[in-house]
Amino acid sequence: MASLTSDQKKPKTIIEEKVLERVKPLIPKTKEEIKKEKEAEMFQMVEEFKKLKKENPLGMRDMTFSMFRELKIKEKNLIKNELLKLAVKYPEKKIFDEFGGVNTEEAKEAIDAAVVDLEIEPIDGLTLQRSIDTEGEQSVTSGEYSIGNFNFSSPNIEEGILKTDAAFNLGDLNLTAAANTDDSKLLNTKLGFNYDNELKGSVFNEGDYTQTDLELDKTFNLADNITANLEGSANISKFDGETYKSSDLTPKLSYNDGIISADISKEILEGGDLPNLGLGFNKNGFYARGDNLLSEDRSGKVGYEKTLGDKDGDFYYTIGGEIDPFSGDKTAGGAIKYTFAKGGRVKMSKGGIAEILKL
């Protein structure tokens, strides 16, 4: 028997399918599946944490692995938070069991305002959307229309709300324009340009408010392993007859041969007594980095990291530690995974990971 197309299905059937599609990822898994997922998530989390500590030493200086893991867990639980709202609204429904799992049938019954998006394309380039809930009530009509370099979109066609965008590429130069209108009334406009991601600018107008922005980020290769960078910005804002200005410009000279790195920079428009000096070293697992070394607000780290195997393979081992020579803060951690021929694994701690600790 041939299956029904979306046009032949009843609205109730479409809604049920959409609800099931949303709760399917929350169907409880087997213990083995859960164990494997937790191990994979933990290994990935350790790698992300190490990468962030390397690439952003200042921003991650006060963050421990435990803090980082809590943030990741909160991110993962966002979808459950939506179901928690339903559980509060419909307390008679047992959406969650005693183990924190999701009862899909109870969740399905509780979602009495499940949304089904109905999308049609009456002509090429034009997309119209409406939504219908389980009680048959329809939302406003939204739509998008693209033609050439222009794009038009509206969250509410009935009220005449319209956003217009345009983009033109002329070699390395990109020009953009945008306008927002409400029932034919012009609300705001924005013009912008971007030259090879080195020089950017924009002008925004809304009523009697105007804002002009310029950004510069240009790098020059002076010699082998030596570069010079010029970075700056300027802002001019006008509102109620008043003009406000701000600007900065920072030249930077850098050296990096893969083992030793050094850079020095100084903001020259706003002033400042001392330049920002940074030095680094990285070889055979040993690394060191210091930033803003000429000021009292200096920071740095000295550490070692050793990794063997592949975290997705049968054997994986990593260990490392570092210390901030200025604050004395220490961080150390490691992970190991080994799969026996019969499928068993060495279990070092919960999830197969030795937690990174704050010493």
Summary of the structure (lengths in Angstrom):
residues: 359
radius of gyration: 28.3
end to end distance: 66.4
largest distance: 81.2
contacts: 907
relative contact order: 0.08
helix: 21%
strand: 46%
